[in-house]
Each structure stands twice: as structure tokens, then as C-alpha cells.
Amino acid sequence: MVAVSPATGRVLVGIEGGKPGSGLWWSDDRGAHWHVALGLGKASGVTALAFSPSQPNVVYAGADWLTARGLASGFLVSSDGGTSWRAAKWRQSVDVFQASAAIEELVVDPSSPDTVYADTRGVLRRTLNAGKTWARIGAALPLAITGVRGAIGVAYPLDQQLVTDAAGALYYATTRARGPRQIYRSTNGGASWQPTATGLPAASSGSRMLELASDVSGPPGNVYAAAGKRGVYVTRNAGSTWSRILRAWALNIGVGPAGVFVVAVPRSGHGGFYRRGSSGPWTRLSQPPPIDGFVLDPTNSSRLYGWSFDADASTQRYCAKLYGSRDGGVTWTSIGHALPLVREHCGSYY
């Protein structure tokens, strides 16, 4: 799990499966040197990260750790950009198979740094006071089973199921295969939701999960969806209609001031990394390394970070890899060598 500060470009990396207190690292020089965050306590892994767009020194993290009674999860808060952390209210036991209390995704309201949304396998919760209290929202929404996190390494990327646009409206992607209920929208902080996927075609087998993306500095109502084999879709009217803008087997998507970036499956000559501005043609860049997900640097339109996680259960070998691009995704270099778990587990093949 990787997040980048919208003010300074600081990179935060969440790592799972390490020693307690070593699950979160930060770098101010684009990965040349890494520092372990302070105040993590017994947290052995970080499952979600999110900076506040309006107050970038405020950062939130979902974490998990082992206790005498089993696996637990928690919610951490930083007010210094991720250097040090404190625990807020959340800690719960976790069902190992369903991860029912593990925070898998965090979204911060673009104008209110204390308003945070947490996604736990499609169960949505909201805090209005930076984690002091939580309330369940979206109880009527269909649940969705997202990715499975790895045991060791950079947290395995989950499908980006929940986003907010520039106006603070929420968009939630379900696993429904067809119809307007593939995506829901809320304009009142999750108190009520309306189906809003008109124009999004039916999904074929194995491609139901959508990954959403939006740029909170962009126009309100602009949201993108990577829809697997169906391609990439956009709505510019807050979900009233969706239209396809790229025919490719889309896996991951990111949106920022520099435009839209998409990772597509290498299939029928259409795989690779794509980029385009707010409009106009797509540019197909050179094939990136095998990345599971990526983020954009909000402070530099040419800088991106990607990560991957490889696991071999038969040998209990796990390898987390971290990459950086300084030219908008054209070329990539490894930047995670200094991270302890990467050094220890990736061996000679990294």
C-alpha cells in the first residue's frame, strides 16, 4: 500500500507481515532512503493509507496486529505527514477468512479532514471526528468481496471500490454484473445512496469488479472506472451517464492533474501502460514492470509509484517490490531495496 502527500510528495509505504512497529515507512527523497514511522505500537501491518486533500499533514492508516486473542485491526492517525502515529477508536477482532474488521480502503472528504470513510469488504463506516466515533453507513448496499491481502510485503492492492469527487460526493462500486446498480452515489455522506451506472454495459464472467478513480482537484462529477475486459469508462455528469474512452482490458486506473493513467492486460497487442490528458488521444507507453497497482504524485505530474507482491505458499517465500517513474510512466526503476522486508524476502531475483 502506497500513498503520496499532496503537499510535499512524501511517499508512505505500508508493509504487512513484519515485526510489530515496523509496518509503515516514509521517504522524502523518492525512495533513496527510508525511515520507519513512530508510534505504531504492536501494529505489524498496514492495510490502507489516505492523506487529507485539504490538510495534507493529516494522514490516516488502517493497521492490523496479533493479540493474545487473535488477529485485530485498528485505525491510526498522523498529524505530521506520517512521521509519527497514534491509535484512534476502531480496534476489533478479525475473522481470518473474511477479514470482517480489517480496514481495506480509506477515503477522506476533500474539504473536511476529520471526515473519513472506511471500507471493510463492502461494509462502509464513517467518522466525522477523525476516528473518535464511527457509524455504519450504506447498510442497504450490496456487499462485495474484494482482493485478498498477502501475508508479507507491501499490502496486496484491493480493488478501489470507494472514491469521492471534488464536491465530496461518494461513489461505490458493487459486484453486480449489469444495470445501474453496478455503481451507487451518495451526496449526503453515505446517509442515502442512488444507483448511478447508466450506460455501463453488462460484465462478462470474471470481470465484475470495477476500480474507480477521481481527481479531487478536478471538476465535480468526474469519475472514471476501470471495468476489466469492458475497458475504461468515464462519467462527467455525476453518474447520470457513462461512456467508454478506452478499449483495453483495464486492471488499474489513476487520475490526477496530469491526466488519466491505465494499466491494461497484455492481450491481443493492447496491453501496457496508457496515458492521456483530460481529453484527446491516448498514448501507449512502454510496457511497465509487472505491477499490481500504482499511485500518482500529486505534486509532480511526471512522477508515479508502482508496486507488486509475489507469494509462493509452497516455499513460504514472499517478495514485495516497489518501483518509481520520473517520466510519466515511460520508464521505471526499482526504489524499494532499502526497505527491510524487501531486502529480506526478495533475495537475488529482485
Residue, then its C-alpha position, 0 to 999 in steps of 0.5 A: m500500500v502506497a500513498v503520496s502527500p499532496a503537499t510535499g510528495r512524501v511517499l508512505v509505504g505500508i508493509e504487512g507481515g513484519k515485526p510489530g512497529s515496523g509496518l509503515w515507512w516514509s521517504d522524502d527523497r523518492g525512495a533513496h532512503w527510508h525511515v520507519a514511522l513512530g508510534l505504531g505500537k504492536a501494529s505489524g501491518v498496514t492495510a490502507l493509507a489516505f492523506s487529507p486533500s485539504q490538510p495534507n499533514v493529516v494522514y490516516a492508516g488502517a493497521d492490523w496486529l496479533t493479540a493474545r486473542g487473535l488477529a485485530s485491526g485498528f485505525l491510526v492517525s498522523s498529524d505530521g505527514g506520517t512521521s509519527w502515529r497514534a491509535a484512534k477508536w476502531r480496534q476489533s477482532v478479525d475473522v481470518f477468512q473474511a477479514s470482517a474488521a480489517i480496514e481495506e480502503l480509506v477515503v477522506d472528504p476533500s474539504s473536511p479532514d476529520t471526515v473519513y470513510a472506511d471500507t471493510r469488504g463492502v461494509l462502509r463506516r464513517t467518522l466525522n471526528a477523525g476516528k473518535t466515533w464511527a457509524r455504519i453507513g450504506a447498510a442497504l448496499p450490496l456487499a462485495i468481496t474484494g482482493v485478498r491481502g498477502a501475508i508479507g510485503v507491501a499490502y496486496p492492492l484491493d480493488q478501489q471500490l470507494v472514491t469521492d469527487a471534488a464536491g465530496a460526493l461518494y461513489y461505490a462500486t458493487t459486484r453486480a454484473r449489469g444495470p445501474r446498480q453496478i455503481y451507487r452515489s451518495t451526496n449526503g455522506g453515505a446517509s442515502w445512496q442512488p444507483t448511478a451506472t447508466g450506460l455501463p454495459a453488462a460484465s462478462s464472467g470474471s470481470r465484475m469488479l470495477e476500480l474507480a478513480s477521481d481527481v479531487s482537484g478536478p471538476p465535480g462529477n468526474v469519475y472514471a472506472a476501470a471495468g476489466k475486459r469492458g475497458v475504461y469508462v468515464t462519467r462527467n455528469a455525476g453518474s447520470t451517464w457513462s461512456r467508454i474512452l478506452r478499449a483495453w482490458a483495464l486492471n488499474i486506473g489513476v487520475g490526477p492533474a496530469g491526466v488519466f493513467v491505465v494499466a491494461v492486460p497484455r492481450s491481443g497487442h493492447g496491453g501496457f501502460y496508457r496515458r492521456g490528458s483530460s481529453g484527446p488521444w491516448t498514448r501507449l507507453s512502454q510496457p511497465p514492470p509487472i505491477d499490481g497497482f500504482v499511485l500518482d504524485p500529486t505534486n509532480s505530474s511526471r512522477l508515479y509509484g508502482w508496486s507488486f507482491d509475489a507469494d509462493a505458499s509452497t516455499q513460504r517465500y514472499c517478495a514485495k517490490l516497489y518501483g518509481s517513474r520520473d517520466g510519466g510512466v515511460t520508464w521505471t526503476s526499482i526504489g524499494h531495496a532499502l526497505p527491510l522486508v524487501r531486502e529480506h524476502c526478495g533475495s537475488y531475483y529482485 
